[in-house]
Amino acid sequence: GTLVAEPARFGLDLIMPTFFAAMLVPLWRGAQAARLGRAVPWAVAGVMALIVAAFVDGWWFIVAGALAGSIAAGLRGDDG
């Protein structure tokens, strides 16, 4: 990590959010799944990530979004 003094200069600061977004695309099951409430944890994760990004420096918004989405999915339960 210390070998690259200015990661933004080479575009490396964009790798983490881009990689995260690329991983989400294959997990999406379409609009039908959204109507069944499966999009709620996604929305919770996104909102939490935006809130944390506004108030906390660094990449903590990814951790906060992932945890919030996981908790929301766990509380939602399995609808079969």
All heavy atoms as a GROMACS GRO file, in nm:
protein
  582
    1GLY      N    1   0.077  -0.119   0.000
    1GLY     CA    2   0.000   0.000   0.000
    1GLY      C    3   0.083   0.127   0.000
    1GLY      O    4   0.041   0.227  -0.056
    2THR      N    5   0.199   0.123   0.060
    2THR     CA    6   0.281   0.243   0.068
    2THR      C    7   0.367   0.263  -0.055
    2THR      O    8   0.430   0.366  -0.069
    2THR     CB    9   0.371   0.240   0.193
    2THR    OG1   10   0.455   0.124   0.186
    2THR    CG2   11   0.288   0.236   0.319
    3LEU      N   12   0.371   0.166  -0.146
    3LEU     CA   13   0.452   0.179  -0.266
    3LEU      C   14   0.393   0.282  -0.364
    3LEU      O   15   0.466   0.341  -0.442
    3LEU     CB   16   0.466   0.044  -0.336
    3LEU     CG   17   0.542  -0.064  -0.259
    3LEU    CD1   18   0.538  -0.195  -0.335
    3LEU    CD2   19   0.685  -0.020  -0.235
    4VAL      N   20   0.263   0.303  -0.358
    4VAL     CA   21   0.198   0.401  -0.445
    4VAL      C   22   0.157   0.519  -0.356
    4VAL      O   23   0.059   0.511  -0.282
    4VAL     CB   24   0.075   0.341  -0.516
    4VAL    CG1   25   0.010   0.444  -0.606
    4VAL    CG2   26   0.114   0.218  -0.595
    5ALA      N   27   0.231   0.628  -0.366
    5ALA     CA   28   0.207   0.743  -0.279
    5ALA      C   29   0.076   0.813  -0.311
    5ALA      O   30   0.007   0.860  -0.221
    5ALA     CB   31   0.323   0.841  -0.290
    6GLU      N   32   0.040   0.822  -0.438
    6GLU     CA   33  -0.082   0.890  -0.479
    6GLU      C   34  -0.169   0.796  -0.563
    6GLU      O   35  -0.164   0.798  -0.685
    6GLU     CB   36  -0.049   1.014  -0.561
    6GLU     CG   37   0.030   1.119  -0.487
    6GLU     CD   38   0.065   1.236  -0.577
    6GLU    OE1   39  -0.023   1.280  -0.654
    6GLU    OE2   40   0.179   1.281  -0.572
    7PRO      N   41  -0.251   0.714  -0.499
    7PRO     CA   42  -0.332   0.619  -0.576
    7PRO      C   43  -0.430   0.687  -0.672
    7PRO      O   44  -0.462   0.633  -0.777
    7PRO     CB   45  -0.406   0.538  -0.470
    7PRO     CG   46  -0.381   0.604  -0.341
    7PRO     CD   47  -0.271   0.701  -0.357
    8ALA      N   48  -0.478   0.805  -0.638
    8ALA     CA   49  -0.573   0.876  -0.725
    8ALA      C   50  -0.507   0.915  -0.857
    8ALA      O   51  -0.574   0.925  -0.960
    8ALA     CB   52  -0.627   0.999  -0.654
    9ARG      N   53  -0.379   0.936  -0.855
    9ARG     CA   54  -0.307   0.975  -0.976
    9ARG      C   55  -0.315   0.867  -1.083
    9ARG      O   56  -0.317   0.894  -1.202
    9ARG     CB   57  -0.161   1.004  -0.941
    9ARG     CG   58  -0.077   1.046  -1.057
    9ARG     CD   59   0.062   1.080  -1.012
    9ARG     NE   60   0.144   1.110  -1.128
    9ARG     CZ   61   0.274   1.111  -1.127
    9ARG    NH1   62   0.339   1.085  -1.015
    9ARG    NH2   63   0.342   1.138  -1.235
   10PHE      N   64  -0.319   0.742  -1.040
   10PHE     CA   65  -0.323   0.629  -1.134
   10PHE      C   66  -0.463   0.567  -1.145
   10PHE      O   67  -0.481   0.466  -1.211
   10PHE     CB   68  -0.224   0.522  -1.090
   10PHE     CG   69  -0.082   0.571  -1.082
   10PHE    CD1   70  -0.024   0.597  -0.959
   10PHE    CD2   71  -0.009   0.595  -1.197
   10PHE    CE1   72   0.106   0.643  -0.951
   10PHE    CE2   73   0.120   0.642  -1.190
   10PHE     CZ   74   0.177   0.666  -1.067
   11GLY      N   75  -0.559   0.625  -1.078
   11GLY     CA   76  -0.695   0.574  -1.083
   11GLY      C   77  -0.719   0.455  -0.992
   11GLY      O   78  -0.821   0.388  -1.002
   12LEU      N   79  -0.626   0.426  -0.903
   12LEU     CA   80  -0.640   0.311  -0.815
   12LEU      C   81  -0.746   0.333  -0.707
   12LEU      O   82  -0.796   0.236  -0.649
   12LEU     CB   83  -0.506   0.277  -0.750
   12LEU     CG   84  -0.394   0.237  -0.847
   12LEU    CD1   85  -0.265   0.213  -0.771
   12LEU    CD2   86  -0.433   0.114  -0.925
   13ASP      N   87  -0.779   0.457  -0.680
   13ASP     CA   88  -0.881   0.484  -0.580
   13ASP      C   89  -1.020   0.445  -0.628
   13ASP      O   90  -1.114   0.434  -0.550
   13ASP     CB   91  -0.880   0.631  -0.539
   13ASP     CG   92  -0.906   0.724  -0.657
   13ASP    OD1   93  -0.872   0.686  -0.770
   13ASP    OD2   94  -0.957   0.834  -0.633
   14LEU      N   95  -1.032   0.418  -0.755
   14LEU     CA   96  -1.160   0.379  -0.813
   14LEU      C   97  -1.180   0.228  -0.816
   14LEU      O   98  -1.291   0.180  -0.840
   14LEU     CB   99  -1.167   0.434  -0.956
   14LEU     CG  100  -1.302   0.485  -0.999
   14LEU    CD1  101  -1.330   0.616  -0.930
   14LEU    CD2  102  -1.305   0.504  -1.147
   15ILE      N  103  -1.076   0.154  -0.790
   15ILE     CA  104  -1.083   0.008  -0.801
   15ILE      C  105  -1.182  -0.053  -0.702
   15ILE      O  106  -1.264  -0.137  -0.739
   15ILE     CB  107  -0.944  -0.056  -0.785
   15ILE    CG1  108  -0.861  -0.025  -0.908
   15ILE    CG2  109  -0.954  -0.205  -0.764
   15ILE    CD1  110  -0.719  -0.074  -0.900
   16MET      N  111  -1.179  -0.010  -0.578
   16MET     CA  112  -1.264  -0.071  -0.476
   16MET      C  113  -1.412  -0.052  -0.507
   16MET      O  114  -1.487  -0.150  -0.510
   16MET     CB  115  -1.228  -0.014  -0.339
   16MET     CG  116  -1.299  -0.083  -0.228
   16MET     SD  117  -1.231  -0.247  -0.207
   16MET     CE  118  -1.242  -0.264  -0.034
   17PRO      N  119  -1.464   0.071  -0.530
   17PRO     CA  120  -1.606   0.083  -0.560
   17PRO      C  121  -1.645   0.016  -0.692
   17PRO      O  122  -1.755  -0.040  -0.703
   17PRO     CB  123  -1.630   0.233  -0.569
   17PRO     CG  124  -1.507   0.300  -0.526
   17PRO     CD  125  -1.399   0.199  -0.516
   18THR      N  126  -1.557   0.018  -0.791
   18THR     CA  127  -1.587  -0.045  -0.919
   18THR      C  128  -1.596  -0.197  -0.902
   18THR      O  129  -1.687  -0.261  -0.956
   18THR     CB  130  -1.480  -0.010  -1.023
   18THR    OG1  131  -1.473   0.132  -1.034
   18THR    CG2  132  -1.511  -0.070  -1.157
   19PHE      N  133  -1.504  -0.254  -0.828
   19PHE     CA  134  -1.505  -0.398  -0.802
   19PHE      C  135  -1.632  -0.436  -0.726
   19PHE      O  136  -1.697  -0.536  -0.758
   19PHE     CB  137  -1.380  -0.437  -0.724
   19PHE     CG  138  -1.374  -0.584  -0.692
   19PHE    CD1  139  -1.344  -0.676  -0.790
   19PHE    CD2  140  -1.397  -0.629  -0.564
   19PHE    CE1  141  -1.339  -0.812  -0.762
   19PHE    CE2  142  -1.393  -0.763  -0.533
   19PHE     CZ  143  -1.362  -0.854  -0.632
   20PHE      N  144  -1.669  -0.357  -0.627
   20PHE     CA  145  -1.789  -0.384  -0.549
   20PHE      C  146  -1.914  -0.380  -0.637
   20PHE      O  147  -1.999  -0.468  -0.630
   20PHE     CB  148  -1.800  -0.280  -0.436
   20PHE     CG  149  -1.917  -0.300  -0.347
   20PHE    CD1  150  -1.924  -0.407  -0.260
   20PHE    CD2  151  -2.022  -0.209  -0.348
   20PHE    CE1  152  -2.034  -0.425  -0.178
   20PHE    CE2  153  -2.131  -0.226  -0.266
   20PHE     CZ  154  -2.136  -0.334  -0.180
   21ALA      N  155  -1.924  -0.279  -0.722
   21ALA     CA  156  -2.039  -0.268  -0.813
   21ALA      C  157  -2.042  -0.384  -0.912
   21ALA      O  158  -2.148  -0.438  -0.943
   21ALA     CB  159  -2.034  -0.135  -0.887
   22ALA      N  160  -1.926  -0.424  -0.962
   22ALA     CA  161  -1.920  -0.536  -1.057
   22ALA      C  162  -1.963  -0.667  -0.992
   22ALA      O  163  -2.021  -0.753  -1.058
   22ALA     CB  164  -1.780  -0.549  -1.114
   23MET      N  165  -1.937  -0.683  -0.864
   23MET     CA  166  -1.978  -0.804  -0.795
   23MET      C  167  -2.129  -0.808  -0.771
   23MET      O  168  -2.189  -0.915  -0.760
   23MET     CB  169  -1.906  -0.816  -0.661
   23MET     CG  170  -1.760  -0.854  -0.677
   23MET     SD  171  -1.674  -0.867  -0.520
   23MET     CE  172  -1.775  -0.979  -0.429
   24LEU      N  173  -2.193  -0.690  -0.763
   24LEU     CA  174  -2.337  -0.686  -0.738
   24LEU      C  175  -2.420  -0.725  -0.860
   24LEU      O  176  -2.529  -0.779  -0.844
   24LEU     CB  177  -2.377  -0.545  -0.694
   24LEU     CG  178  -2.332  -0.503  -0.556
   24LEU    CD1  179  -2.375  -0.360  -0.529
   24LEU    CD2  180  -2.389  -0.594  -0.449
   25VAL      N  181  -2.372  -0.698  -0.978
   25VAL     CA  182  -2.451  -0.720  -1.100
   25VAL      C  183  -2.496  -0.865  -1.114
   25VAL      O  184  -2.615  -0.890  -1.137
   25VAL     CB  185  -2.373  -0.672  -1.224
   25VAL    CG1  186  -2.444  -0.712  -1.352
   25VAL    CG2  187  -2.355  -0.521  -1.218
   26PRO      N  188  -2.409  -0.965  -1.098
   26PRO     CA  189  -2.458  -1.102  -1.113
   26PRO      C  190  -2.552  -1.148  -1.002
   26PRO      O  191  -2.626  -1.245  -1.018
   26PRO     CB  192  -2.331  -1.188  -1.110
   26PRO     CG  193  -2.217  -1.098  -1.114
   26PRO     CD  194  -2.265  -0.960  -1.084
   27LEU      N  195  -2.554  -1.078  -0.889
   27LEU     CA  196  -2.640  -1.117  -0.778
   27LEU      C  197  -2.783  -1.067  -0.794
   27LEU      O  198  -2.873  -1.117  -0.726
   27LEU     CB  199  -2.582  -1.063  -0.646
   27LEU     CG  200  -2.448  -1.120  -0.606
   27LEU    CD1  201  -2.396  -1.049  -0.482
   27LEU    CD2  202  -2.458  -1.270  -0.581
   28TRP      N  203  -2.804  -0.969  -0.880
   28TRP     CA  204  -2.939  -0.914  -0.898
   28TRP      C  205  -3.027  -1.015  -0.970
   28TRP      O  206  -2.991  -1.070  -1.072
   28TRP     CB  207  -2.931  -0.784  -0.976
   28TRP     CG  208  -3.065  -0.720  -0.994
   28TRP    CD1  209  -3.133  -0.706  -1.110
   28TRP    CD2  210  -3.149  -0.664  -0.893
   28TRP    NE1  211  -3.253  -0.644  -1.089
   28TRP    CE2  212  -3.265  -0.617  -0.956
   28TRP    CE3  213  -3.136  -0.649  -0.755
   28TRP    CZ2  214  -3.369  -0.556  -0.886
   28TRP    CZ3  215  -3.239  -0.589  -0.686
   28TRP    CH2  216  -3.353  -0.543  -0.752
   29ARG      N  217  -3.145  -1.038  -0.916
   29ARG     CA  218  -3.236  -1.139  -0.973
   29ARG      C  219  -3.351  -1.078  -1.050
   29ARG      O  220  -3.448  -1.146  -1.081
   29ARG     CB  221  -3.289  -1.227  -0.861
   29ARG     CG  222  -3.178  -1.309  -0.800
   29ARG     CD  223  -3.231  -1.402  -0.698
   29ARG     NE  224  -3.122  -1.475  -0.636
   29ARG     CZ  225  -3.130  -1.536  -0.522
   29ARG    NH1  226  -3.243  -1.534  -0.455
   29ARG    NH2  227  -3.028  -1.601  -0.474
   30GLY      N  228  -3.347  -0.950  -1.077
   30GLY     CA  229  -3.447  -0.887  -1.161
   30GLY      C  230  -3.557  -0.816  -1.085
   30GLY      O  231  -3.562  -0.816  -0.963
   31ALA      N  232  -3.645  -0.754  -1.161
   31ALA     CA  233  -3.753  -0.673  -1.104
   31ALA      C  234  -3.853  -0.758  -1.026
   31ALA      O  235  -3.911  -0.711  -0.928
   31ALA     CB  236  -3.822  -0.596  -1.215
   32GLN      N  237  -3.877  -0.880  -1.068
   32GLN     CA  238  -3.970  -0.967  -0.996
   32GLN      C  239  -3.922  -0.988  -0.852
   32GLN      O  240  -4.002  -0.985  -0.759
   32GLN     CB  241  -3.985  -1.102  -1.067
   32GLN     CG  242  -4.079  -1.198  -0.998
   32GLN     CD  243  -4.223  -1.148  -0.998
   32GLN    OE1  244  -4.264  -1.072  -1.085
   32GLN    NE2  245  -4.300  -1.190  -0.900
   33ALA      N  246  -3.794  -1.010  -0.835
   33ALA     CA  247  -3.739  -1.028  -0.700
   33ALA      C  248  -3.753  -0.901  -0.619
   33ALA      O  249  -3.774  -0.905  -0.497
   33ALA     CB  250  -3.592  -1.069  -0.709
   34ALA      N  251  -3.743  -0.786  -0.684
   34ALA     CA  252  -3.757  -0.658  -0.614
   34ALA      C  253  -3.898  -0.643  -0.559
   34ALA      O  254  -3.919  -0.591  -0.449
   34ALA     CB  255  -3.724  -0.543  -0.707
   35ARG      N  256  -3.998  -0.689  -0.633
   35ARG     CA  257  -4.136  -0.680  -0.585
   35ARG      C  258  -4.159  -0.772  -0.465
   35ARG      O  259  -4.246  -0.749  -0.384
   35ARG     CB  260  -4.232  -0.714  -0.697
   35ARG     CG  261  -4.250  -0.601  -0.794
   35ARG     CD  262  -4.371  -0.626  -0.882
   35ARG     NE  263  -4.351  -0.736  -0.973
   35ARG     CZ  264  -4.307  -0.723  -1.097
   35ARG    NH1  265  -4.278  -0.605  -1.145
   35ARG    NH2  266  -4.292  -0.828  -1.174
   36LEU      N  267  -4.083  -0.875  -0.455
   36LEU     CA  268  -4.098  -0.969  -0.344
   36LEU      C  269  -4.028  -0.921  -0.218
   36LEU      O  270  -4.028  -0.990  -0.118
   36LEU     CB  271  -4.045  -1.107  -0.383
   36LEU     CG  272  -4.120  -1.176  -0.496
   36LEU    CD1  273  -4.050  -1.306  -0.533
   36LEU    CD2  274  -4.263  -1.204  -0.454
   37GLY      N  275  -3.968  -0.805  -0.221
   37GLY     CA  276  -3.902  -0.750  -0.103
   37GLY      C  277  -3.755  -0.784  -0.093
   37GLY      O  278  -3.690  -0.748   0.004
   38ARG      N  279  -3.701  -0.851  -0.191
   38ARG     CA  280  -3.560  -0.887  -0.186
   38ARG      C  281  -3.468  -0.769  -0.210
   38ARG      O  282  -3.349  -0.777  -0.184
   38ARG     CB  283  -3.529  -0.998  -0.286
   38ARG     CG  284  -3.596  -1.127  -0.248
   38ARG     CD  285  -3.558  -1.238  -0.342
   38ARG     NE  286  -3.626  -1.360  -0.299
   38ARG     CZ  287  -3.640  -1.466  -0.375
   38ARG    NH1  288  -3.592  -1.466  -0.496
   38ARG    NH2  289  -3.702  -1.572  -0.330
   39ALA      N  290  -3.523  -0.659  -0.258
   39ALA     CA  291  -3.441  -0.541  -0.282
   39ALA      C  292  -3.425  -0.456  -0.156
   39ALA      O  293  -3.342  -0.365  -0.154
   39ALA     CB  294  -3.501  -0.457  -0.394
   40VAL      N  295  -3.499  -0.486  -0.051
   40VAL     CA  296  -3.492  -0.407   0.072
   40VAL      C  297  -3.351  -0.408   0.131
   40VAL      O  298  -3.298  -0.302   0.163
   40VAL     CB  299  -3.599  -0.453   0.174
   40VAL    CG1  300  -3.578  -0.388   0.309
   40VAL    CG2  301  -3.737  -0.424   0.120
   41PRO      N  302  -3.286  -0.523   0.149
   41PRO     CA  303  -3.150  -0.520   0.202
   41PRO      C  304  -3.053  -0.442   0.112
   41PRO      O  305  -2.961  -0.376   0.161
   41PRO     CB  306  -3.110  -0.668   0.210
   41PRO     CG  307  -3.239  -0.740   0.219
   41PRO     CD  308  -3.336  -0.661   0.138
   42TRP      N  309  -3.072  -0.448  -0.019
   42TRP     CA  310  -2.988  -0.372  -0.111
   42TRP      C  311  -3.006  -0.223  -0.085
   42TRP      O  312  -2.910  -0.147  -0.082
   42TRP     CB  313  -3.026  -0.403  -0.255
   42TRP     CG  314  -2.989  -0.538  -0.304
   42TRP    CD1  315  -3.025  -0.658  -0.251
   42TRP    CD2  316  -2.910  -0.567  -0.418
   42TRP    NE1  317  -2.974  -0.759  -0.326
   42TRP    CE2  318  -2.903  -0.707  -0.429
   42TRP    CE3  319  -2.846  -0.489  -0.514
   42TRP    CZ2  320  -2.833  -0.770  -0.530
   42TRP    CZ3  321  -2.777  -0.552  -0.614
   42TRP    CH2  322  -2.769  -0.690  -0.622
   43ALA      N  323  -3.131  -0.181  -0.070
   43ALA     CA  324  -3.160  -0.039  -0.046
   43ALA      C  325  -3.103   0.006   0.088
   43ALA      O  326  -3.045   0.114   0.099
   43ALA     CB  327  -3.310  -0.015  -0.052
   44VAL      N  328  -3.118  -0.077   0.190
   44VAL     CA  329  -3.063  -0.044   0.322
   44VAL      C  330  -2.912  -0.030   0.314
   44VAL      O  331  -2.854   0.065   0.368
   44VAL     CB  332  -3.103  -0.152   0.426
   44VAL    CG1  333  -3.027  -0.135   0.556
   44VAL    CG2  334  -3.252  -0.148   0.451
   45ALA      N  335  -2.847  -0.123   0.246
   45ALA     CA  336  -2.701  -0.116   0.231
   45ALA      C  337  -2.659   0.010   0.157
   45ALA      O  338  -2.563   0.078   0.197
   45ALA     CB  339  -2.650  -0.240   0.157
   46GLY      N  340  -2.729   0.044   0.051
   46GLY     CA  341  -2.695   0.163  -0.027
   46GLY      C  342  -2.714   0.291   0.051
   46GLY      O  343  -2.627   0.380   0.049
   47VAL      N  344  -2.825   0.302   0.122
   47VAL     CA  345  -2.851   0.423   0.201
   47VAL      C  346  -2.749   0.436   0.313
   47VAL      O  347  -2.694   0.545   0.337
   47VAL     CB  348  -2.995   0.420   0.257
   47VAL    CG1  349  -3.016   0.529   0.360
   47VAL    CG2  350  -3.095   0.436   0.144
   48MET      N  351  -2.719   0.327   0.381
   48MET     CA  352  -2.621   0.332   0.489
   48MET      C  353  -2.483   0.370   0.435
   48MET      O  354  -2.411   0.449   0.496
   48MET     CB  355  -2.612   0.197   0.561
   48MET     CG  356  -2.510   0.195   0.672
   48MET     SD  357  -2.538   0.317   0.800
   48MET     CE  358  -2.673   0.243   0.886
   49ALA      N  359  -2.446   0.315   0.321
   49ALA     CA  360  -2.316   0.349   0.261
   49ALA      C  361  -2.309   0.497   0.227
   49ALA      O  362  -2.206   0.562   0.250
   49ALA     CB  363  -2.292   0.263   0.138
   50LEU      N  364  -2.416   0.552   0.173
   50LEU     CA  365  -2.418   0.695   0.140
   50LEU      C  366  -2.408   0.782   0.265
   50LEU      O  367  -2.337   0.883   0.266
   50LEU     CB  368  -2.544   0.729   0.062
   50LEU     CG  369  -2.549   0.676  -0.081
   50LEU    CD1  370  -2.687   0.702  -0.141
   50LEU    CD2  371  -2.440   0.738  -0.166
   51ILE      N  372  -2.478   0.744   0.371
   51ILE     CA  373  -2.472   0.821   0.495
   51ILE      C  374  -2.333   0.818   0.555
   51ILE      O  375  -2.278   0.921   0.593
   51ILE     CB  376  -2.577   0.767   0.596
   51ILE    CG1  377  -2.718   0.799   0.546
   51ILE    CG2  378  -2.553   0.825   0.735
   51ILE    CD1  379  -2.827   0.731   0.625
   52VAL      N  380  -2.273   0.700   0.562
   52VAL     CA  381  -2.139   0.688   0.620
   52VAL      C  382  -2.036   0.760   0.534
   52VAL      O  383  -1.946   0.825   0.585
   52VAL     CB  384  -2.102   0.540   0.641
   52VAL    CG1  385  -1.958   0.524   0.682
   52VAL    CG2  386  -2.193   0.478   0.746
   53ALA      N  387  -2.050   0.752   0.403
   53ALA     CA  388  -1.955   0.820   0.314
   53ALA      C  389  -1.960   0.972   0.333
   53ALA      O  390  -1.858   1.040   0.317
   53ALA     CB  391  -1.985   0.785   0.168
   54ALA      N  392  -2.076   1.024   0.368
   54ALA     CA  393  -2.089   1.168   0.388
   54ALA      C  394  -2.022   1.215   0.517
   54ALA      O  395  -1.978   1.330   0.526
   54ALA     CB  396  -2.236   1.207   0.390
   55PHE      N  397  -2.012   1.127   0.616
   55PHE     CA  398  -1.962   1.169   0.746
   55PHE      C  399  -1.828   1.111   0.788
   55PHE      O  400  -1.765   1.162   0.881
   55PHE     CB  401  -2.065   1.136   0.854
   55PHE     CG  402  -2.193   1.213   0.839
   55PHE    CD1  403  -2.308   1.149   0.794
   55PHE    CD2  404  -2.198   1.348   0.867
   55PHE    CE1  405  -2.426   1.220   0.779
   55PHE    CE2  406  -2.315   1.420   0.853
   55PHE     CZ  407  -2.429   1.356   0.808
   56VAL      N  408  -1.783   1.003   0.724
   56VAL     CA  409  -1.661   0.935   0.766
   56VAL      C  410  -1.565   0.926   0.648
   56VAL      O  411  -1.606   0.890   0.537
   56VAL     CB  412  -1.693   0.793   0.819
   56VAL    CG1  413  -1.567   0.721   0.862
   56VAL    CG2  414  -1.793   0.799   0.933
   57ASP      N  415  -1.439   0.958   0.673
   57ASP     CA  416  -1.337   0.948   0.569
   57ASP      C  417  -1.297   0.802   0.547
   57ASP      O  418  -1.310   0.718   0.635
   57ASP     CB  419  -1.213   1.028   0.607
   57ASP     CG  420  -1.238   1.178   0.603
   57ASP    OD1  421  -1.326   1.220   0.527
   57ASP    OD2  422  -1.168   1.251   0.675
   58GLY      N  423  -1.244   0.775   0.431
   58GLY     CA  424  -1.193   0.642   0.400
   58GLY      C  425  -1.298   0.552   0.337
   58GLY      O  426  -1.400   0.598   0.285
   59TRP      N  427  -1.272   0.423   0.346
   59TRP     CA  428  -1.356   0.323   0.280
   59TRP      C  429  -1.454   0.257   0.377
   59TRP      O  430  -1.510   0.152   0.347
   59TRP     CB  431  -1.268   0.216   0.216
   59TRP     CG  432  -1.180   0.273   0.111
   59TRP    CD1  433  -1.046   0.300   0.122
   59TRP    CD2  434  -1.217   0.314  -0.020
   59TRP    NE1  435  -0.999   0.353   0.007
   59TRP    CE2  436  -1.102   0.364  -0.084
   59TRP    CE3  437  -1.337   0.315  -0.090
   59TRP    CZ2  438  -1.103   0.413  -0.212
   59TRP    CZ3  439  -1.338   0.363  -0.218
   59TRP    CH2  440  -1.222   0.411  -0.278
   60TRP      N  441  -1.479   0.318   0.491
   60TRP     CA  442  -1.568   0.259   0.590
   60TRP      C  443  -1.711   0.248   0.540
   60TRP      O  444  -1.789   0.168   0.592
   60TRP     CB  445  -1.562   0.339   0.720
   60TRP     CG  446  -1.433   0.318   0.790
   60TRP    CD1  447  -1.329   0.405   0.798
   60TRP    CD2  448  -1.393   0.200   0.858
   60TRP    NE1  449  -1.226   0.349   0.867
   60TRP    CE2  450  -1.262   0.223   0.906
   60TRP    CE3  451  -1.452   0.078   0.884
   60TRP    CZ2  452  -1.192   0.127   0.978
   60TRP    CZ3  453  -1.382  -0.017   0.955
   60TRP    CH2  454  -1.254   0.008   1.002
   61PHE      N  455  -1.748   0.325   0.439
   61PHE     CA  456  -1.884   0.318   0.388
   61PHE      C  457  -1.914   0.180   0.329
   61PHE      O  458  -2.028   0.134   0.334
   61PHE     CB  459  -1.911   0.429   0.286
   61PHE     CG  460  -1.834   0.418   0.158
   61PHE    CD1  461  -1.889   0.354   0.048
   61PHE    CD2  462  -1.707   0.472   0.147
   61PHE    CE1  463  -1.820   0.345  -0.071
   61PHE    CE2  464  -1.638   0.464   0.029
   61PHE     CZ  465  -1.693   0.400  -0.080
   62ILE      N  466  -1.813   0.114   0.277
   62ILE     CA  467  -1.834  -0.020   0.222
   62ILE      C  468  -1.864  -0.121   0.333
   62ILE      O  469  -1.956  -0.201   0.323
   62ILE     CB  470  -1.712  -0.064   0.138
   62ILE    CG1  471  -1.700   0.027   0.016
   62ILE    CG2  472  -1.725  -0.210   0.096
   62ILE    CD1  473  -1.577   0.003  -0.066
   63VAL      N  474  -1.787  -0.112   0.440
   63VAL     CA  475  -1.808  -0.201   0.554
   63VAL      C  476  -1.945  -0.176   0.616
   63VAL      O  477  -2.020  -0.270   0.645
   63VAL     CB  478  -1.695  -0.184   0.658
   63VAL    CG1  479  -1.722  -0.267   0.781
   63VAL    CG2  480  -1.560  -0.218   0.597
   64ALA      N  481  -1.978  -0.048   0.637
   64ALA     CA  482  -2.106  -0.013   0.699
   64ALA      C  483  -2.223  -0.057   0.612
   64ALA      O  484  -2.322  -0.111   0.661
   64ALA     CB  485  -2.112   0.137   0.724
   65GLY      N  486  -2.213  -0.036   0.481
   65GLY     CA  487  -2.319  -0.079   0.391
   65GLY      C  488  -2.336  -0.229   0.389
   65GLY      O  489  -2.448  -0.281   0.390
   66ALA      N  490  -2.225  -0.301   0.388
   66ALA     CA  491  -2.231  -0.447   0.387
   66ALA      C  492  -2.294  -0.500   0.516
   66ALA      O  493  -2.379  -0.591   0.512
   66ALA     CB  494  -2.092  -0.505   0.369
   67LEU      N  495  -2.254  -0.444   0.629
   67LEU     CA  496  -2.311  -0.489   0.756
   67LEU      C  497  -2.460  -0.456   0.766
   67LEU      O  498  -2.540  -0.540   0.808
   67LEU     CB  499  -2.235  -0.426   0.873
   67LEU     CG  500  -2.095  -0.480   0.898
   67LEU    CD1  501  -2.026  -0.401   1.007
   67LEU    CD2  502  -2.101  -0.628   0.934
   68ALA      N  503  -2.496  -0.335   0.726
   68ALA     CA  504  -2.637  -0.296   0.733
   68ALA      C  505  -2.723  -0.382   0.640
   68ALA      O  506  -2.832  -0.425   0.678
   68ALA     CB  507  -2.653  -0.148   0.697
   69GLY      N  508  -2.675  -0.408   0.521
   69GLY     CA  509  -2.749  -0.494   0.428
   69GLY      C  510  -2.761  -0.636   0.479
   69GLY      O  511  -2.866  -0.700   0.464
   70SER      N  512  -2.655  -0.686   0.539
   70SER     CA  513  -2.657  -0.822   0.594
   70SER      C  514  -2.757  -0.832   0.710
   70SER      O  515  -2.832  -0.929   0.720
   70SER     CB  516  -2.518  -0.862   0.643
   70SER     OG  517  -2.429  -0.865   0.536
   71ILE      N  518  -2.755  -0.732   0.796
   71ILE     CA  519  -2.849  -0.732   0.908
   71ILE      C  520  -2.992  -0.721   0.859
   71ILE      O  521  -3.082  -0.792   0.906
   71ILE     CB  522  -2.814  -0.619   1.007
   71ILE    CG1  523  -2.681  -0.652   1.077
   71ILE    CG2  524  -2.925  -0.600   1.109
   71ILE    CD1  525  -2.623  -0.538   1.157
   72ALA      N  526  -3.015  -0.634   0.761
   72ALA     CA  527  -3.150  -0.619   0.706
   72ALA      C  528  -3.198  -0.750   0.641
   72ALA      O  529  -3.314  -0.790   0.658
   72ALA     CB  530  -3.153  -0.506   0.602
   73ALA      N  531  -3.110  -0.819   0.571
   73ALA     CA  532  -3.146  -0.946   0.509
   73ALA      C  533  -3.175  -1.052   0.616
   73ALA      O  534  -3.268  -1.132   0.602
   73ALA     CB  535  -3.036  -0.993   0.416
   74GLY      N  536  -3.095  -1.051   0.722
   74GLY     CA  537  -3.118  -1.147   0.830
   74GLY      C  538  -3.249  -1.122   0.903
   74GLY      O  539  -3.320  -1.217   0.938
   75LEU      N  540  -3.282  -0.995   0.924
   75LEU     CA  541  -3.408  -0.962   0.992
   75LEU      C  542  -3.529  -0.989   0.903
   75LEU      O  543  -3.637  -1.019   0.953
   75LEU     CB  544  -3.406  -0.816   1.036
   75LEU     CG  545  -3.308  -0.781   1.147
   75LEU    CD1  546  -3.307  -0.632   1.172
   75LEU    CD2  547  -3.341  -0.858   1.274
   76ARG      N  548  -3.511  -0.974   0.773
   76ARG     CA  549  -3.619  -0.998   0.679
   76ARG      C  550  -3.659  -1.144   0.678
   76ARG      O  551  -3.775  -1.179   0.659
   76ARG     CB  552  -3.577  -0.953   0.539
   76ARG     CG  553  -3.690  -0.956   0.438
   76ARG     CD  554  -3.645  -0.909   0.304
   76ARG     NE  555  -3.550  -0.996   0.239
   76ARG     CZ  556  -3.581  -1.112   0.181
   76ARG    NH1  557  -3.703  -1.154   0.181
   76ARG    NH2  558  -3.488  -1.185   0.124
   77GLY      N  559  -3.564  -1.232   0.698
   77GLY     CA  560  -3.592  -1.374   0.700
   77GLY      C  561  -3.597  -1.433   0.560
   77GLY      O  562  -3.578  -1.365   0.460
   78ASP      N  563  -3.625  -1.560   0.553
   78ASP     CA  564  -3.630  -1.632   0.425
   78ASP      C  565  -3.776  -1.647   0.382
   78ASP      O  566  -3.855  -1.708   0.452
   78ASP     CB  567  -3.563  -1.768   0.439
   78ASP     CG  568  -3.553  -1.840   0.307
   78ASP    OD1  569  -3.570  -1.777   0.201
   78ASP    OD2  570  -3.525  -1.960   0.310
   79ASP      N  571  -3.807  -1.593   0.265
   79ASP     CA  572  -3.944  -1.604   0.216
   79ASP      C  573  -3.961  -1.718   0.116
   79ASP      O  574  -4.061  -1.726   0.048
   79ASP     CB  575  -3.990  -1.472   0.154
   79ASP     CG  576  -3.905  -1.429   0.037
   79ASP    OD1  577  -3.801  -1.492   0.010
   79ASP    OD2  578  -3.942  -1.330  -0.028
   80GLY      N  579  -3.861  -1.803   0.108
   80GLY     CA  580  -3.873  -1.919   0.022
   80GLY      C  581  -3.837  -1.889  -0.117
   80GLY      O  582  -3.855  -1.957  -0.208
   0.00000   0.00000   0.00000
